[in-house]
Amino acid sequence: MSGEFDEAVNMTAAELERWLNTDESKSVGQSTGGESVGHESGRRIVELLRTKKGELTEDDHAHMRKVVGYVHRHLAQRPAGDVGHTRWRYSLMNWGHDPLKD
């Protein structure tokens, strides 16, 4: 699993943490009034990236699978044109993947 997760999440813990503190990060995603699902996931991904592989729990692995699924589904919906300042990119970045980073 960690190989797929490492491919899906191409931002470092520090990059993701910095991103999650931006207004753009907080402006996207589905929310029930509080923090969006993606933003909450991003904070969890930062923790996962800082956890030693051998210390990951089954719950951690379940979230890693969720992240991989989200990133793969979202990448398949890439809009045409420049995606630099799009809600599509910002949502992906909340899940630890910057499509412009390849």
Residue pairs with C-beta under 8 A, 6 or more apart in sequence:
1 61
1 64
1 65
1 68
2 53
2 56
2 64
4 68
5 48
5 64
5 67
5 68
8 67
8 68
8 71
8 72
8 95
8 96
8 97
9 16
9 45
9 49
9 67
9 71
9 95
9 96
9 97
10 96
10 97
10 98
10 101
10 102
11 19
11 93
11 96
11 97
11 98
11 101
12 49
13 46
13 49
13 50
15 98
16 42
16 45
16 46
16 49
16 93
16 96
17 46
19 25
19 42
19 93
19 94
20 39
20 42
20 43
20 46
20 94
24 90
25 39
25 42
25 90
25 93
25 94
26 36
26 39
27 87
27 90
28 36
28 38
28 87
28 90
28 91
28 94
29 36
29 37
29 38
29 39
29 91
29 94
30 36
30 37
30 38
31 37
31 39
36 94
38 70
38 91
38 94
38 95
39 94
41 63
41 66
41 67
41 70
41 94
41 95
42 93
42 94
42 95
42 96
44 63
45 63
45 67
45 95
45 96
48 56
48 60
48 63
48 64
49 96
51 60
56 64
67 95
67 96
70 95
71 92
71 95
71 96
71 97
74 88
74 91
74 92
74 95
74 97
75 92
75 97
75 99
77 88
78 88
78 99
79 86
79 88
83 89
83 99
83 100
84 100
89 98
89 99
89 100
92 98
92 99
